[in-house]
Amino acid sequence: MIDPWGSTTLDYEKLIEQFGIKPFADFIGEVESPNHLMTRGIIFGHRDYGRIVKALREKNPFAVVSGMMPSGKMHIGHKMIVDQLIWYQKKGADIYIPIADMESYSARSIDFETSKELAISEYITNYIALGLDLENKNTSTYLQSENKTVGNLAYKLAKKVTFNEMKAIYGFHGSTNIAHLYVPLIQVADILHPQLEGCGGPKPSVVPVGPDQDPHIRLTRDIAERFKSQFKFIPPSSTYHRFITGLTGDKMSSSKPNSAIFLSDSPETAEKKVKSAKTGGKDSLDEQRKYGGIPEVCTVYELLLYHLEPSGKKLTELYESCKNGNIMCGECKKNVAEMMKDFLIHFSKKRENSKKTAQKILEREPKC
Amino acid sequence: MIDPWGSTTLDYEKLIEQFGIKPFADFIGEVESPNHLMTRGIIFGHRDYGRIVKALREKNPFAVVSGMMPSGKMHIGHKMIVDQLIWYQKKGADIYIPIADMESYSARSIDFETSKELAISEYITNYIALGLDLENKNTSTYLQSENKTVGNLAYKLAKKVTFNEMKAIYGFHGSTNIAHLYVPLIQVADILHPQLEGCGGPKPSVVPVGPDQDPHIRLTRDIAERFKSQFKFIPPSSTYHRFITGLTGDKMSSSKPNSAIFLSDSPETAEKKVKSAKTGGKDSLDEQRKYGGIPEVCTVYELLLYHLEPSGKKLTELYESCKNGNIMCGECKKNVAEMMKDFLIHFSKKRENSKKTAQKILEREPKC
């Protein structure tokens, strides 16, 4: 069977079996004009997405919560989350984007002022340039440290969570500092606060995350249950996406510049990076013509799959050409490098144009 | 040796020896027009009060921080802290009065709304009626849950405090909930935030407390040291006051109505309570005439000492009359009951007049 969406970096099926995450494929037929990340199996799993499908179908209000942690430069892998937000925004969802300055402080020792500057100059600017309308009245972007509703909710929720529970989930111990120990509750409140009465709740909500965030989703859903009678919380739904593989073959990471294409990379730098990326090619051209390449382990193919090739048909054709040995890595890389270069040429212009708007986003009052 | 200020309920000397609290008597000569609680030894100890003496003498700015935890009715014992604040206000200090609604929530399960109402209708009304000017521009009364500066400072400070430390100080364990575990940091921030640059700091500050609060003062001073280079904190000074004995001979407590005279008691109720209070009288009048009474264990005498008798001379005379067997408990009780009744007749009028102002105090923006 052909699986043009495969990836070997993480064993996603295992996650589904062991932790009760359900396959997203179950719902794909029920979602109107699904996002390419859904149809291509990049969004592979979910919890309780049925509620969101229902809200979408019946045009009922629902919220999407997706935080950003300002701690470096955004790379092409981060684009995936923005693409999802754009899709949800078009569907009429309320969108909440907490900027995790409190987490940056405890996890990375970045002070609030630096976080704010970084959030504006890098993340917010990129989000806008990628096409998300942060000025939309149903969209709220806020700094955790500036949102009193979230801060107070976190504290209220903290009353029904013990140190032992946090220890079991996050591996805390006696020498863990109290900020580190407390901040997960802030994130829980980020997720649950759109459901407060003052924010127009309760209503279904969904958190699009990577599978590494699932322990956090489980804690949030547990806490939502514990406060059900007080706040009428609906346990938040979640979706899980695969991670794009780094160009070097392991994780794409901001701390390994060669593994990632940064949104701020010059088109030429990006071009070079694509051209030296790890592919699924064979040792010799002869061998590859005979046995075909392996797109499932090709990081260049993944760039197309995740981001650069809008047409599913073309992607499948390329996949088959590669498998059948009809296209060699050199040619393919050249094409993709060109596409990446084009993307960045256009993107850098949009980025310039977004800067002014980005400066104003955090001056807006939090939605609730 | 005559000690007209003695109390046998707590062994205050031991506190001084064991924990490094210094005797307040060391400074009494250096304080201009000292408060009667100072001269009568009710304020018995301090840490670093030299800084405050210096600020008073040189008319330099300093801050006083004294929280209120809205969790019931105020009794006459609580008046002592207000008397100190009035004294400091006259001396020109910046006064900060955090309302511990976050603590009430975690310790007593009182929600923020109830705390706010109780703070206004009971505590703030009484503070004003007792003579504290809460509208003074140098005085800031705020709800912890509403003060973002305090909330953010607490979180920043929490980074240099571990679970093990909190466990050692407060006896926390694995099943302690996270709100309970976190809230001491809010109190630390209450105490330290007047020293932030944005609040006009750094400057000396003093926290008048009962000796039971000393572990908390020590933690705050420790944390101030840890953040010295970042915030230029001056470790806060503190003073320690004795607790007035309950009318039943043990602790005066809001949960034991017969032990306490509430500020909201009717003059007649208070009169009755004084008349049935525990004294230091002997078993028979004959015996008492012969051997004298023991004012040191007399709760009626304490009412005069702490609150009702402004003249030190008269108090000493009464003390000696009692010791010498010249005055019997019946007569003494009658006088004191009358004084208490008069106090409450006047106070209840002031209380009525304070209600309107009390409603407005929390509408003021926190000072920083």
HADDOCK unambig.tbl for C-alpha pairs under 7 A between the chains (distance, minus, plus):
assign (segid A and resid 106 and name CA) (segid B and resid 159 and name CA) 6.43 0.50 0.50
assign (segid A and resid 145 and name CA) (segid B and resid 152 and name CA) 6.42 0.50 0.50
assign (segid A and resid 148 and name CA) (segid B and resid 148 and name CA) 6.87 0.50 0.50
assign (segid A and resid 152 and name CA) (segid B and resid 145 and name CA) 6.42 0.50 0.50
assign (segid A and resid 155 and name CA) (segid B and resid 179 and name CA) 5.75 0.50 0.50
assign (segid A and resid 158 and name CA) (segid B and resid 177 and name CA) 6.60 0.50 0.50
assign (segid A and resid 158 and name CA) (segid B and resid 178 and name CA) 4.97 0.50 0.50
assign (segid A and resid 158 and name CA) (segid B and resid 179 and name CA) 4.74 0.50 0.50
assign (segid A and resid 159 and name CA) (segid B and resid 106 and name CA) 6.44 0.50 0.50
assign (segid A and resid 159 and name CA) (segid B and resid 177 and name CA) 5.37 0.50 0.50
assign (segid A and resid 159 and name CA) (segid B and resid 178 and name CA) 5.94 0.50 0.50
assign (segid A and resid 159 and name CA) (segid B and resid 179 and name CA) 4.84 0.50 0.50
assign (segid A and resid 159 and name CA) (segid B and resid 180 and name CA) 6.95 0.50 0.50
assign (segid A and resid 160 and name CA) (segid B and resid 177 and name CA) 6.25 0.50 0.50
assign (segid A and resid 161 and name CA) (segid B and resid 177 and name CA) 5.31 0.50 0.50
assign (segid A and resid 161 and name CA) (segid B and resid 178 and name CA) 5.95 0.50 0.50
assign (segid A and resid 162 and name CA) (segid B and resid 174 and name CA) 6.72 0.50 0.50
assign (segid A and resid 162 and name CA) (segid B and resid 175 and name CA) 5.17 0.50 0.50
assign (segid A and resid 162 and name CA) (segid B and resid 176 and name CA) 5.36 0.50 0.50
assign (segid A and resid 162 and name CA) (segid B and resid 177 and name CA) 4.06 0.50 0.50
assign (segid A and resid 162 and name CA) (segid B and resid 178 and name CA) 5.62 0.50 0.50
assign (segid A and resid 163 and name CA) (segid B and resid 174 and name CA) 5.07 0.50 0.50
assign (segid A and resid 163 and name CA) (segid B and resid 175 and name CA) 5.96 0.50 0.50
assign (segid A and resid 163 and name CA) (segid B and resid 176 and name CA) 6.04 0.50 0.50
assign (segid A and resid 163 and name CA) (segid B and resid 177 and name CA) 6.17 0.50 0.50
assign (segid A and resid 163 and name CA) (segid B and resid 178 and name CA) 6.21 0.50 0.50
assign (segid A and resid 164 and name CA) (segid B and resid 174 and name CA) 4.80 0.50 0.50
assign (segid A and resid 164 and name CA) (segid B and resid 175 and name CA) 5.96 0.50 0.50
assign (segid A and resid 174 and name CA) (segid B and resid 162 and name CA) 6.74 0.50 0.50
assign (segid A and resid 174 and name CA) (segid B and resid 163 and name CA) 5.09 0.50 0.50
assign (segid A and resid 174 and name CA) (segid B and resid 164 and name CA) 4.82 0.50 0.50
assign (segid A and resid 175 and name CA) (segid B and resid 162 and name CA) 5.18 0.50 0.50
assign (segid A and resid 175 and name CA) (segid B and resid 163 and name CA) 5.97 0.50 0.50
assign (segid A and resid 175 and name CA) (segid B and resid 164 and name CA) 5.95 0.50 0.50
assign (segid A and resid 176 and name CA) (segid B and resid 162 and name CA) 5.37 0.50 0.50
assign (segid A and resid 176 and name CA) (segid B and resid 163 and name CA) 6.04 0.50 0.50
assign (segid A and resid 177 and name CA) (segid B and resid 158 and name CA) 6.60 0.50 0.50
assign (segid A and resid 177 and name CA) (segid B and resid 159 and name CA) 5.38 0.50 0.50
assign (segid A and resid 177 and name CA) (segid B and resid 160 and name CA) 6.26 0.50 0.50
assign (segid A and resid 177 and name CA) (segid B and resid 161 and name CA) 5.32 0.50 0.50
assign (segid A and resid 177 and name CA) (segid B and resid 162 and name CA) 4.07 0.50 0.50
assign (segid A and resid 177 and name CA) (segid B and resid 163 and name CA) 6.17 0.50 0.50
assign (segid A and resid 178 and name CA) (segid B and resid 158 and name CA) 4.96 0.50 0.50
assign (segid A and resid 178 and name CA) (segid B and resid 159 and name CA) 5.95 0.50 0.50
assign (segid A and resid 178 and name CA) (segid B and resid 161 and name CA) 5.95 0.50 0.50
assign (segid A and resid 178 and name CA) (segid B and resid 162 and name CA) 5.61 0.50 0.50
assign (segid A and resid 178 and name CA) (segid B and resid 163 and name CA) 6.19 0.50 0.50
assign (segid A and resid 179 and name CA) (segid B and resid 155 and name CA) 5.75 0.50 0.50
assign (segid A and resid 179 and name CA) (segid B and resid 158 and name CA) 4.74 0.50 0.50
assign (segid A and resid 179 and name CA) (segid B and resid 159 and name CA) 4.86 0.50 0.50
assign (segid A and resid 180 and name CA) (segid B and resid 159 and name CA) 6.94 0.50 0.50
